[in-house]
Each structure stands twice: as C-alpha cells, then as structure tokens.
Amino acid sequence: MLAPFLLFLNHVVGEYGWHLDGHYANFTIDDPWLTDPYGALNYRGLLDQMDRHNFHTTIAFIPWNYNRSKADVVALFRAHPDRYSICIHGDNHIHREFDSYAVNPLDVQAREIRQSVARMDRFHGLTDIPYDHVMVFPHGVAPLDTFRALRAYGFLGTVNSLDVPLGEPFPDDPEFLLRPYTTNYAGLLSMLRTSAAVPIPRTDIAIQIFLGNPLLFYAHHDLFERGIGAFNQIADMVNQMQPDTIWAGLGETIRHTYPIRRRMDGDYDVRMLSTEIDLSNSGGSGAVFHVEAPEGLSPEANVTVDGASAVFELDAGSSALQLTIPAHQTRKIRIVSNGGFDPRREDIRKRSLYVYALRRISDVRDMEMSRFSWGRVIVAAYYGGNAQEWELALEHSRWLMLLCGALLGVLYLWRRSRHRNVSNVGSKK
C-alpha cells in the first residue's frame, strides 16, 4: 500500500524533498587483525575480488591488536585506501564488552572507549594507516549512556545489526522504519547493517536503493570458507541495480549521510547527522547551502570549514551555517569535540592476563581451527550464534578459560613441532 504513494511522491517532489547525497555502500569484516591469511580471509585475494567486482571492505579492528600488524598487510592497506579501510571494534572484545551497566558499569565502558581511541591512535602511528572514528560494538549494541560517551569522545557514529540502544524502545515515528539510520538516541548517528552470511532477497536491496539509503553489509572471516569471492554476488547485485553506487569506508559513508533538499529560492537546506560531513555541490553553478547543526551541538565545539574557523548562527530557531559552494566543489565541515581527554595520556598497555588469554584463544579459533574440517564446523557454529552462551559461561569462569587456552596452546605448539619435523625430513631427502 505504501509503495505507490512513495513512487508518486518521489516523482512529484524530486530534489525538493529530503534525500541523501549519493548512493553509498560498504562491506565490513569484523575482528581480523592485519596478518595474512587471517583464517579464511586472504587480504590479497580479496583485493583482487574488490577490483574485479567494484566494492570496498572495512576491517572492524579490535584495538587490543594495535601493535600486531604484519608489514606486508600494512603495505597493502596503505597502497589501496580506495579498497580497504579500518574502523573500531570494541576495545578488548570481551564478549558483550558494552553490555548493560549491571554487567559492565558506565565508567568502565567510558574508560574502554577512551582506551580504544588511544590504542587506535598508536596503531596509526605504527602503520600510517588512518582509521575511522566509527564504533562497531562486539556482539551487540550498547546502552544509551554509552552512545552519549561515544559522541562526547568524538565518534562519528556507530554501525551495528541493531540501531536502537540496549534497553531502549523503538521510536513510534513511521519514518524510522524507512531509514537504516537514526539520531534519536543521544544525538549519535546510529546505522543499521545487514549480514552477508545469509541470503539477502533482491527486493530488500531494491527497496533500500529506491529509498536512497546507504547499504551496509557485514560478515566474519568464515564467510570466505565458501571461497574468496563469497561477497561478489551481493556486490554485483548492488552495482547492477544502482550503477552509481559509491563503495566507501564507514567514515566516508557517514560523511555523506546528510539529508539535503532544494528550496524554492534555489538555495539548499542540509541537516548534519554527524559531526563531520563532506558537502558537495554537484550542480553546474554555485549555490548557497544552509547547514543545520547536529542535535545538541556544544557551544564550546570547534567548527571548521576546510580547516578555517566557522560559526553556526541562530536561524529560524536552530543553529545553521550558511555556505556558498562553487559548482562541482566540496566543503569539509568538521565539529571537533573529544570530551576533554588526551589519548596520549591513556594507558594502552595489555595488562590483563585474562584478556591476553581470550585474544589468543580467539586467534587459535579463527586462524588454526579453520584449517581443519572439524574446526570449521565449530567456527561456523560459533559465528552462527550457537556458541554465544557457552562462550559467555567460559569467560565468566576465568580458570576454565585459562585451562582451555593452555590446552589450545599445547595443541598449536604440537602442530608446529610436527610441521617442523616433516620439513626437516623433507630437506634431508
């Protein structure tokens, strides 16, 4: 019933109705650090698929791994920023790291957010690879006050399989159902993503393209157990339906997620949903843009346009910035706020034996067990969601977890020893 009305409305209103700047899409892989291969993921092989099928991959990177990157993969990312990008995936990635405050209090979650930024700054210093201040929460979305903390510490937004904070009701606004993004919660841009590991109906993608919504997909490394081209079908489907699709990192996608409409006087109204946008004038002549500030803009915030200071003025009851942009040019609007913390003062050391053991167990799960058929079955069950309960129980029993880690470590060393012995025998022959 709604489709005919939307078709009519889109035809009649055109650019005078609210719409987004372009058609953007992204594919994110959760968890891997920069080593090749990482389980079933081969970075060079995936790059070849991206070049052939035209898509972009973001690695949702666990900050704990900030100093583990391998030089060859670092060089690959630096050489291909049009294909690879990085965003933040938790901090230590301890199951529901940003769960309810009864499990993990707000002050602890805020400290982990600060530490994640400090670790990613160090990652950038070590690798010269930029990263997007976009949070993908591990295993589930966080509560509302954690959204506030993300915004206070300068995050552009958060991207998850649910865009409503833990424990909060869904909005009753009908428009919420038509958009995979919202700023209804603490003013932070929260975006919805879709699993690429399960079949996605063509009609679902077609509807999102018609509505002009960004298309965000995600998976884990085990997707590529089907082959390194496992995502190609989805990418091809998107590109065929909308040839103008721009595949980009999550940061760039967010910077172009701003509603815009033409006014009767020829100017444009723009709504900032995040603290950074790249505002483009795609028209053939210069135009005036009236940019509405994001919700809850702090008076102390530092606003710049292409690096020069700017000020949002009160206009029709809201804060607005007026810009004249020549044809085919872009203005970078930035609102800088970091909650008053200095990442250089944060402790980024890996001081927890518990976290160290958990991360090593995860490495064995993803990088060693995936080499065996029985291991792939277990890994598939884990990522399919069937192992979440026992993993949580394991994490709550630290001694049991450390014992499992020791056993897996012994298995790993035994395998390496066998491989070394076989290699030595072969060399003697």
Helices and strands as residue ranges (DSSP letters): H 2-13, G 14-16, E 24-30, H 43-53, E 57-61, G 63-65, H 71-79, E 84-88, H 106-127, E 132-135, H 144-152, E 157-160, G 174-178, E 181-182, E 189-192, E 194-195, H 202-210, E 215-219, G 221-226, H 232-241, E 246-247, H 250-255, E 260-262, E 268-271, E 276-281, E 287-292, E 302-305, E 308-309, E 313-315, E 318-325, E 329-336, G 343-345, H 353-363, I 364-368, G 369-371, H 373-383, H 388-396, H 398-428
